[in-house]
Each structure stands twice: as structure tokens, then as C-alpha cells.
Amino acid sequence: MHERSSVADLVTALRSELDRYSPGEKLPSSRALVERFRASPVTVSRAVAQLAAEGLVVTRPGSGAYRAQPSARPAPPAGDTSWQEVSLSGDGSPEAVPRSVDASGLLVSLVPPPTGVIELNGGYLHASLQPERALAAALARAGRRPGAWSRPPVDGLTELRAWFARDIGPSLGAADVLITAGGQSALATALRALAP
């Protein structure tokens, strides 16, 4: 520790010494650790915080750090992540992860269209087809309305939810409709409702 006082080295050293202390016993003060390991106070503080995050040490403000009580509950079982192995594989060798990529479709979409051709696959209207003046006027009117810049209710605008409910079917009401900020949040909300 004399030449190098990194947090990782100090965490390793302190972790190996924790067996000397019984659960609930006070560890040496930060000042004593600074002197003993010749590390900066910030390094000692970060090392103790790391041990606390691992559940090995309990810190009490104004009192110091103490050896944590052994955990009575077992660690939760690891989740099944096998479905991620192909997509997250760092090893690109065909032996490890057999896969092939056909980039021809991507390359075709990256080629600029010929002059005079209007692309319809981008999701945005061509500049010549956009009613810019009408959109600017509508945006200006909407921005001047009272309450235009206030945050809408968390559960959504009741009028908008009621409109969608009527459009879907006569048996639905505004309380049956949820409007989200986009597809990702809608999927996340639906999946959380199905499997909490």
C-alpha cells in the first residue's frame, strides 16, 4: 500500500482482515486506516463504502464502521440468462456462437434515393409535403393556451383516454385505457402487469 493506494487494493486488504472482528465489533477508525495503509482519506472512505455495499460492514454516522452481522437469508438464485448468450456474446468466433449476418438489406436502405424520388420508408414527410406554415401557426396557438406548459396528470388526460375508449368500443370507459409515452414504456407496463 505504500506505493499504490487504490480503492480495490484497500478493499482486498480490509476484506481479508474482517475475520479478526466478531459481528458488531468496531473496526479501526478512518484516521487509523489512513495512517496504517498510507492511503488518502477519500480512498479509505470509498473502500469502507464498498465493503458496506457488499454487506460486510455497517457504518454508523458519528460512530464508525462495524463488522456486519452474517446474513440469515440465502442469496437469491441467479436468473436464467441463457437467452442472452447469443446476442451478448463477446466471442464472435463461429465455434462459440454460430450465426450469420446478411447486411444487404441494411446497405440498400443506406443508399440515398435518386433525384426526384420521395422516400416513404423514413417515417417523416418529405420537406416539400410538410405544411410548415400551418404547423407553425398551430404550434404557436397551442403554446399560448393557458396550462399548455403545465405537466399533465400522471394517469393521463381523462378526455383523451375517454376518446380512445369510445373509439375502441362502447363497453369501455376512460379508466380502461392507458396512454403511454411510447412503445417501449407500453410494453414495459404491460409486462410488469402480467409478471410483477
Backbone as JSON, one array per atom type, in Angstrom:
{
  "sequence": "MHERSSVADLVTALRSELDRYSPGEKLPSSRALVERFRASPVTVSRAVAQLAAEGLVVTRPGSGAYRAQPSARPAPPAGDTSWQEVSLSGDGSPEAVPRSVDASGLLVSLVPPPTGVIELNGGYLHASLQPERALAAALARAGRRPGAWSRPPVDGLTELRAWFARDIGPSLGAADVLITAGGQSALATALRALAP",
  "N": [[0.81, -1.19, 0.0], [2.15, 1.12, 0.21], [3.22, 2.29, -2.13], [1.05, 2.38, -3.82], [-2.27, 3.32, -3.51], [-4.89, 2.37, -4.15], [-8.45, 2.04, -4.32], [-9.45, -0.55, -4.76], [-7.32, -2.21, -3.96], [-7.18, -1.59, -1.25], [-9.72, -2.38, -0.4], [-9.51, -5.14, -0.78], [-7.49, -5.75, 1.08], [-8.72, -4.96, 3.51], [-10.97, -6.63, 3.5], [-9.82, -9.13, 3.85], [-9.01, -8.91, 6.46], [-11.3, -8.79, 7.98], [-12.13, -11.1, 9.26], [-10.95, -11.14, 11.72], [-12.5, -9.67, 13.39], [-15.37, -9.8, 15.44], [-18.9, -10.2, 14.71], [-20.55, -7.1, 14.77], [-18.52, -5.83, 16.1], [-16.4, -2.99, 16.46], [-14.57, -1.51, 13.82], [-11.21, -0.32, 13.07], [-10.67, 3.25, 13.24], [-11.23, 5.66, 10.6], [-9.12, 7.42, 10.41], [-7.06, 5.93, 11.61], [-6.86, 3.88, 9.73], [-6.03, 5.34, 7.51], [-3.46, 6.13, 8.32], [-2.26, 3.62, 8.76], [-2.39, 2.22, 6.26], [-1.34, 4.09, 4.62], [-2.92, 5.63, 2.9], [-5.13, 7.86, 1.17], [-7.68, 9.88, 2.81], [-10.01, 9.9, 1.27], [-9.76, 7.6, -0.28], [-9.85, 5.63, 1.71], [-12.42, 6.11, 2.69], [-13.96, 5.45, 0.42], [-13.31, 2.75, 0.16], [-14.36, 1.64, 2.52], [-17.02, 2.25, 2.07], [-17.47, 0.6, -0.13], [-17.2, -1.94, 1.05], [-19.37, -1.77, 2.76], [-21.43, -1.68, 0.89], [-21.25, -4.25, -0.06], [-22.24, -5.59, 2.05], [-20.66, -6.39, 4.15], [-19.79, -4.69, 6.08], [-21.09, -2.37, 8.44], [-21.95, 0.96, 8.57], [-22.07, 3.62, 10.87], [-23.07, 6.82, 11.18], [-20.99, 9.2, 12.72], [-20.19, 7.39, 14.6], [-18.71, 5.23, 13.53], [-17.33, 2.4, 11.71], [-18.56, -0.93, 11.6], [-18.28, -4.48, 11.94], [-20.43, -6.37, 9.99], [-23.44, -8.18, 10.79], [-23.76, -11.67, 10.13], [-25.49, -12.61, 7.18], [-28.75, -13.81, 7.36], [-30.5, -14.69, 5.48], [-30.53, -16.61, 2.49], [-28.64, -16.08, -0.53], [-30.32, -14.76, -3.39], [-31.47, -16.92, -6.01], [-29.65, -17.19, -9.06], [-30.81, -15.63, -11.99], [-32.24, -16.91, -15.04], [-30.29, -16.47, -17.69], [-29.68, -17.48, -20.11], [-30.87, -17.02, -22.57], [-29.72, -14.7, -23.43], [-27.2, -15.23, -24.27], [-26.41, -15.53, -26.98], [-26.94, -13.03, -28.2], [-25.47, -11.29, -26.61], [-22.92, -12.2, -26.66], [-19.47, -11.95, -26.32], [-17.54, -13.2, -27.67], [-16.88, -13.58, -30.9], [-16.4, -15.74, -32.51], [-17.25, -18.34, -34.85], [-17.4, -20.89, -33.77], [-18.01, -20.55, -31.08], [-20.4, -19.04, -31.04], [-22.69, -19.77, -33.24], [-23.59, -18.03, -36.06], [-24.93, -16.01, -38.71], [-24.76, -13.13, -40.75], [-26.71, -11.1, -42.77], [-26.19, -8.37, -44.48], [-27.23, -7.06, -46.63], [-29.81, -5.93, -46.91], [-29.65, -3.79, -45.13], [-27.64, -2.25, -46.3], [-28.88, -1.47, -48.69], [-30.84, 0.25, -47.72], [-29.32, 2.37, -46.85], [-28.38, 3.7, -49.04], [-28.59, 6.75, -50.77], [-31.67, 8.04, -52.13], [-32.52, 8.27, -55.64], [-32.5, 11.4, -57.49], [-35.48, 13.28, -57.33], [-37.05, 11.26, -56.35], [-39.27, 10.41, -53.8], [-38.85, 9.39, -50.6], [-40.62, 7.03, -48.71], [-40.24, 5.45, -46.56], [-39.05, 6.4, -44.26], [-40.52, 7.5, -42.21], [-40.95, 10.19, -41.91], [-42.42, 13.02, -43.41], [-41.61, 14.23, -46.68], [-39.8, 17.27, -47.13], [-41.03, 19.01, -48.95], [-43.65, 18.24, -48.8], [-44.6, 18.9, -46.34], [-46.79, 20.81, -44.36], [-45.63, 23.46, -43.43], [-46.17, 26.18, -42.63], [-48.8, 26.06, -41.64], [-48.44, 24.19, -39.59], [-46.65, 25.61, -37.93], [-48.26, 27.79, -37.18], [-50.31, 26.45, -35.8], [-48.84, 25.34, -33.71], [-47.96, 27.67, -32.43], [-50.43, 28.73, -31.56], [-51.22, 26.69, -29.8], [-49.21, 26.86, -27.88], [-49.81, 29.24, -26.61], [-52.06, 28.78, -25.14], [-53.75, 28.68, -21.94], [-52.22, 26.81, -19.38], [-50.8, 25.2, -21.08], [-48.14, 24.59, -20.76], [-47.98, 23.22, -18.42], [-47.59, 20.26, -16.42], [-49.12, 17.24, -17.43], [-51.69, 15.15, -15.86], [-50.56, 12.25, -14.03], [-51.89, 9.85, -14.53], [-52.85, 10.33, -17.03], [-54.62, 12.31, -19.52], [-57.99, 12.63, -18.96], [-59.99, 13.18, -20.87], [-58.74, 12.5, -23.29], [-58.22, 9.77, -22.9], [-60.85, 8.88, -22.68], [-61.79, 9.42, -25.26], [-60.25, 7.6, -26.82], [-61.23, 5.26, -25.67], [-63.95, 5.31, -26.45], [-63.55, 5.09, -29.18], [-62.48, 2.54, -29.4], [-64.47, 0.8, -28.44], [-67.94, 0.5, -27.38], [-68.25, -0.52, -24.83], [-66.17, 0.22, -23.21], [-64.56, 2.45, -20.88], [-62.97, 5.55, -19.84], [-61.29, 4.79, -17.77], [-60.44, 2.31, -18.53], [-58.43, 2.57, -20.32], [-55.03, 3.11, -21.04], [-52.58, 5.45, -21.65], [-49.41, 5.73, -22.93], [-45.99, 7.0, -23.09], [-44.75, 5.95, -25.27], [-43.87, 3.1, -27.35], [-41.99, 1.4, -26.04], [-42.32, 2.0, -23.28], [-44.98, 1.25, -23.03], [-44.91, -1.52, -23.55], [-43.25, -2.3, -21.4], [-44.86, -1.6, -19.2], [-47.1, -3.25, -19.63], [-45.93, -5.8, -19.45], [-44.99, -5.73, -16.82], [-47.41, -5.72, -15.5], [-48.36, -8.24, -16.11], [-46.41, -10.03, -15.13], [-45.41, -9.46, -12.23]],
  "CA": [[0.0, 0.0, 0.0], [2.99, 2.31, 0.3], [3.38, 2.92, -3.44], [-0.21, 2.49, -4.5], [-3.35, 3.29, -2.54], [-6.16, 2.31, -4.87], [-9.6, 1.56, -3.54], [-9.56, -2.0, -4.9], [-6.3, -2.84, -3.12], [-7.56, -1.4, 0.14], [-10.89, -3.24, -0.14], [-9.0, -6.52, -0.66], [-6.78, -5.86, 2.35], [-9.68, -4.89, 4.62], [-11.83, -7.81, 3.45], [-9.09, -10.26, 4.43], [-8.86, -8.7, 7.91], [-12.59, -8.77, 8.67], [-12.31, -12.3, 10.08], [-10.43, -10.86, 13.07], [-13.51, -8.96, 14.18], [-16.63, -10.51, 15.6], [-20.01, -9.39, 14.22], [-20.91, -5.98, 15.63], [-17.33, -5.2, 16.67], [-16.0, -1.78, 15.75], [-13.32, -1.54, 13.06], [-10.38, 0.85, 13.35], [-11.19, 4.5, 12.7], [-10.72, 6.03, 9.28], [-7.8, 8.04, 10.6], [-6.1, 4.85, 11.83], [-6.67, 3.19, 8.45], [-5.22, 6.23, 6.66], [-2.06, 6.03, 8.76], [-1.76, 2.25, 8.62], [-2.23, 1.84, 4.86], [-0.78, 5.24, 3.9], [-3.88, 5.93, 1.84], [-5.82, 9.13, 1.4], [-8.98, 9.71, 3.47], [-11.03, 9.6, 0.27], [-9.6, 6.18, -0.64], [-10.36, 4.85, 2.85], [-13.88, 6.27, 2.71], [-14.52, 4.67, -0.68], [-13.12, 1.32, 0.46], [-15.35, 1.28, 3.55], [-18.33, 2.29, 1.4], [-17.56, -0.62, -0.96], [-17.47, -3.06, 1.96], [-20.75, -1.61, 3.23], [-22.31, -2.07, -0.22], [-21.2, -5.71, -0.15], [-22.9, -6.14, 3.23], [-19.67, -6.9, 5.11], [-19.55, -3.66, 7.1], [-22.19, -1.46, 8.69], [-21.43, 2.25, 9.03], [-22.98, 4.43, 11.68], [-22.53, 8.18, 11.17], [-20.54, 9.71, 14.01], [-19.74, 6.31, 15.46], [-17.67, 4.47, 12.86], [-17.7, 1.22, 10.92], [-18.65, -2.14, 12.41], [-18.44, -5.72, 11.18], [-21.86, -6.65, 9.83], [-23.94, -9.48, 11.22], [-23.9, -12.55, 8.96], [-26.81, -12.58, 6.56], [-29.53, -15.01, 7.68], [-31.2, -15.16, 4.29], [-29.62, -17.04, 1.42], [-28.6, -15.23, -1.71], [-31.35, -15.17, -4.34], [-30.91, -17.72, -7.1], [-29.34, -16.44, -10.27], [-31.85, -15.75, -13.01], [-31.88, -17.6, -16.29], [-29.85, -15.51, -18.7], [-29.18, -18.21, -21.27], [-31.42, -16.44, -23.79], [-28.9, -13.56, -23.82], [-25.84, -15.63, -24.63], [-26.09, -15.29, -28.38], [-26.93, -11.61, -28.53], [-24.48, -10.56, -25.83], [-21.65, -12.92, -26.68], [-18.3, -11.16, -26.66], [-16.71, -14.02, -28.54], [-17.53, -13.61, -32.2], [-15.99, -16.88, -33.33], [-18.39, -19.18, -35.22], [-17.47, -22.08, -32.91], [-18.66, -20.18, -29.82], [-21.77, -18.61, -31.3], [-22.93, -19.89, -34.68], [-24.53, -17.05, -36.59], [-24.54, -15.37, -39.95], [-25.38, -11.83, -40.89], [-26.93, -10.65, -44.14], [-26.28, -6.92, -44.39], [-27.65, -6.48, -47.91], [-30.97, -5.07, -46.68], [-29.19, -2.56, -44.49], [-26.89, -1.46, -47.27], [-29.83, -0.87, -49.63], [-31.54, 1.37, -47.07], [-28.38, 3.47, -46.61], [-28.08, 4.39, -50.3], [-29.54, 7.85, -50.96], [-32.56, 7.81, -53.28], [-32.22, 9.09, -56.82], [-33.13, 12.72, -57.53], [-36.88, 13.27, -57.71], [-37.77, 10.17, -55.67], [-39.66, 10.74, -52.43], [-38.81, 8.2, -49.74], [-41.77, 6.87, -47.82], [-39.93, 4.48, -45.51], [-38.34, 7.01, -43.14], [-41.4, 7.92, -41.12], [-41.12, 11.64, -41.94], [-42.81, 13.55, -44.71], [-40.61, 15.0, -47.42], [-39.92, 18.7, -46.79], [-41.97, 19.67, -49.86], [-45.0, 17.8, -48.47], [-44.96, 19.32, -44.99], [-47.46, 22.11, -44.27], [-44.84, 24.12, -42.37], [-46.83, 27.38, -42.1], [-49.96, 25.64, -40.85], [-47.93, 23.57, -38.36], [-46.1, 26.67, -37.08], [-49.38, 28.55, -36.62], [-50.99, 25.6, -34.81], [-47.95, 25.23, -32.55], [-47.99, 28.96, -31.73], [-51.71, 28.81, -30.85], [-51.21, 25.73, -28.68], [-48.29, 27.34, -26.85], [-50.39, 30.39, -25.9], [-53.2, 28.37, -24.32], [-53.45, 28.54, -20.51], [-51.94, 25.45, -18.94], [-50.13, 24.42, -22.13], [-46.8, 24.2, -20.33], [-48.03, 22.5, -17.15], [-47.46, 18.81, -16.55], [-50.42, 16.57, -17.4], [-51.81, 14.19, -14.75], [-49.79, 11.02, -14.21], [-52.73, 8.81, -15.11], [-53.23, 10.72, -18.39], [-55.76, 13.21, -19.67], [-59.23, 11.85, -18.96], [-60.69, 13.38, -22.14], [-58.06, 11.74, -24.33], [-58.46, 8.35, -22.63], [-62.26, 8.62, -22.99], [-61.91, 9.4, -26.73], [-59.74, 6.32, -27.29], [-62.14, 4.21, -25.2], [-65.12, 5.33, -27.34], [-63.12, 4.62, -30.5], [-62.24, 1.1, -29.33], [-65.74, 0.09, -28.32], [-68.88, 1.16, -26.47], [-68.24, -1.08, -23.47], [-65.0, 0.71, -22.48], [-64.55, 3.81, -20.36], [-61.64, 6.17, -19.75], [-60.48, 4.04, -16.8], [-59.96, 1.08, -19.16], [-57.41, 2.92, -21.31], [-53.78, 3.68, -20.55], [-51.79, 6.06, -22.72], [-48.01, 5.83, -22.51], [-45.16, 7.9, -23.87], [-44.22, 5.28, -26.45], [-43.98, 1.65, -27.41], [-41.17, 0.74, -25.02], [-42.95, 2.11, -21.96], [-46.22, 0.47, -23.06], [-44.54, -2.93, -23.36], [-42.75, -2.49, -20.04], [-46.0, -1.54, -18.3], [-47.91, -4.46, -19.83], [-45.21, -6.96, -18.92], [-44.98, -5.64, -15.35], [-48.74, -6.09, -15.03], [-48.52, -9.68, -16.27], [-45.45, -10.76, -14.29], [-44.82, -8.47, -11.31]],
  "C": [[0.86, 1.26, 0.0], [3.09, 3.04, -1.03], [2.02, 3.22, -4.08], [-1.34, 2.41, -3.49], [-4.7, 3.29, -3.23], [-7.24, 1.72, -3.97], [-9.68, 0.04, -3.59], [-8.55, -2.72, -4.02], [-6.68, -2.74, -1.65], [-8.77, -2.26, 0.5], [-10.44, -4.68, 0.06], [-8.31, -6.72, 0.68], [-7.75, -5.85, 3.53], [-10.59, -6.12, 4.65], [-11.13, -9.0, 4.09], [-8.93, -10.12, 5.94], [-10.18, -8.75, 8.67], [-12.81, -9.98, 9.56], [-11.82, -12.1, 11.51], [-11.5, -10.26, 13.99], [-14.77, -9.81, 14.27], [-17.76, -9.62, 15.09], [-20.42, -8.33, 15.24], [-19.72, -5.27, 16.24], [-16.88, -4.04, 15.79], [-14.66, -1.98, 15.05], [-12.48, -0.32, 13.42], [-10.97, 2.1, 12.67], [-10.59, 4.78, 11.33], [-9.33, 6.63, 9.39], [-6.73, 6.96, 10.81], [-5.83, 4.08, 10.54], [-5.84, 4.02, 7.48], [-3.76, 6.1, 7.02], [-1.49, 4.64, 8.49], [-1.47, 1.88, 7.16], [-1.62, 2.95, 4.01], [-1.63, 5.57, 2.67], [-4.56, 7.26, 2.16], [-7.15, 8.87, 2.12], [-10.1, 9.36, 2.49], [-10.97, 8.13, -0.12], [-10.15, 5.3, 0.47], [-11.89, 4.92, 2.89], [-14.54, 5.45, 1.61], [-14.4, 3.17, -0.43], [-14.15, 0.85, 1.49], [-16.75, 1.28, 2.94], [-18.53, 1.05, 0.53], [-17.87, -1.84, -0.09], [-18.89, -2.99, 2.51], [-21.74, -2.02, 2.14], [-22.34, -3.58, -0.39], [-21.87, -6.38, 1.05], [-21.95, -6.69, 4.27], [-19.47, -5.96, 6.28], [-20.82, -2.83, 7.23], [-21.59, -0.16, 9.2], [-22.51, 2.97, 9.8], [-22.38, 5.82, 11.76], [-22.2, 8.66, 12.58], [-20.0, 8.65, 14.93], [-18.63, 5.48, 14.83], [-18.23, 3.31, 12.06], [-17.61, -0.02, 11.79], [-18.78, -3.34, 11.48], [-19.92, -6.07, 11.15], [-22.2, -8.03, 10.37], [-24.04, -10.38, 9.99], [-25.33, -12.56, 8.46], [-27.53, -13.9, 6.83], [-30.22, -15.56, 6.43], [-30.21, -15.55, 3.21], [-29.68, -16.07, 0.25], [-29.67, -15.69, -2.69], [-30.72, -15.97, -5.48], [-30.68, -16.85, -8.33], [-30.43, -16.68, -11.29], [-31.33, -16.45, -14.25], [-31.55, -16.55, -17.34], [-29.36, -16.19, -19.96], [-29.7, -17.64, -22.59], [-30.58, -15.27, -24.29], [-27.55, -13.96, -24.38], [-25.49, -15.33, -26.07], [-25.97, -13.81, -28.66], [-25.86, -10.84, -27.78], [-23.11, -11.22, -25.84], [-20.52, -11.99, -27.11], [-17.39, -11.9, -27.62], [-17.42, -14.18, -29.88], [-17.17, -14.8, -33.05], [-17.18, -17.77, -33.64], [-18.52, -20.42, -34.36], [-18.23, -21.76, -31.63], [-20.13, -19.84, -30.04], [-22.01, -18.71, -32.8], [-23.98, -18.87, -35.13], [-24.01, -16.51, -37.91], [-25.33, -14.08, -40.07], [-25.51, -11.5, -42.36], [-27.17, -9.15, -44.08], [-26.79, -6.28, -45.66], [-28.86, -5.55, -47.74], [-30.6, -3.75, -46.04], [-28.48, -1.67, -45.48], [-27.82, -0.78, -48.28], [-30.51, 0.34, -49.01], [-30.62, 2.56, -46.81], [-28.04, 4.25, -47.88], [-29.08, 5.53, -50.47], [-30.41, 7.61, -52.19], [-32.16, 8.69, -54.46], [-32.98, 10.43, -56.76], [-34.57, 12.58, -58.02], [-37.7, 12.17, -57.05], [-38.05, 10.6, -54.24], [-39.69, 9.46, -51.63], [-40.02, 8.17, -48.83], [-41.46, 5.95, -46.64], [-39.29, 5.11, -44.28], [-39.23, 7.42, -41.99], [-41.62, 9.42, -41.06], [-41.53, 12.06, -43.35], [-41.63, 14.26, -45.36], [-40.85, 16.48, -47.14], [-40.94, 19.4, -47.69], [-43.43, 19.3, -49.55], [-45.47, 18.27, -47.1], [-45.65, 20.68, -45.02], [-46.82, 22.95, -43.16], [-45.54, 25.33, -41.79], [-48.0, 27.01, -41.21], [-49.51, 25.0, -39.54], [-47.38, 24.62, -37.41], [-47.21, 27.47, -36.42], [-50.1, 27.74, -35.54], [-50.15, 25.47, -33.54], [-47.95, 26.52, -31.75], [-49.29, 29.1, -30.94], [-51.72, 27.89, -29.63], [-50.31, 26.21, -27.55], [-48.84, 28.5, -26.05], [-51.57, 30.01, -25.01], [-52.82, 28.31, -22.85], [-53.24, 27.07, -20.16], [-51.2, 24.61, -19.96], [-48.78, 23.89, -21.65], [-46.8, 23.5, -18.98], [-47.98, 21.0, -17.42], [-48.85, 18.16, -16.51], [-50.49, 15.59, -16.22], [-51.06, 12.9, -15.07], [-50.63, 9.94, -14.89], [-53.25, 9.18, -16.5], [-54.42, 11.66, -18.39], [-57.04, 12.38, -19.83], [-59.96, 11.97, -20.3], [-60.06, 12.55, -23.26], [-58.29, 10.24, -24.15], [-59.9, 7.98, -22.97], [-62.47, 8.56, -24.51], [-61.44, 8.07, -27.28], [-60.67, 5.18, -26.87], [-63.38, 4.14, -26.09], [-64.76, 4.77, -28.71], [-62.93, 3.11, -30.52], [-63.55, 0.33, -29.27], [-66.63, 0.73, -27.28], [-68.82, 0.64, -25.04], [-67.07, -0.57, -22.63], [-65.19, 2.14, -22.02], [-63.12, 4.32, -20.27], [-60.73, 5.39, -18.8], [-59.91, 2.75, -17.39], [-58.8, 1.32, -20.12], [-56.2, 3.53, -20.61], [-53.0, 4.21, -21.74], [-50.38, 6.25, -22.2], [-47.25, 6.75, -23.45], [-44.6, 7.24, -25.12], [-44.34, 3.78, -26.33], [-43.2, 0.93, -26.33], [-41.83, 0.82, -23.65], [-44.27, 1.35, -21.91], [-45.93, -1.0, -22.85], [-44.07, -3.19, -21.94], [-43.9, -2.5, -19.04], [-46.85, -2.8, -18.41], [-47.22, -5.68, -19.24], [-45.13, -6.92, -17.41], [-46.34, -6.03, -14.78], [-48.95, -7.59, -15.11], [-47.64, -10.48, -15.33], [-44.76, -9.79, -13.35], [-43.54, -8.93, -10.66]]
}
